[in-house]
């Protein structure tokens, strides 16, 4: 399923924040590039993702 259109729509309507959209990247449903296209912001790896990589 392509989540990009659905997430983008909900973001534009204010139902999702940039943090919500970032969570979809963490879950593997969006790429960092798709995050950037939806929010207009560069995707930064979350603290949780960074901690998981260390372990």
Secondary structure, DSSP 4 states (H G I P E B T S, - for coil): ---HHHHHHHHHTTSS-HHHHHHHHHTTSS-HHHHHHHHSS-----HHHHHHHH-
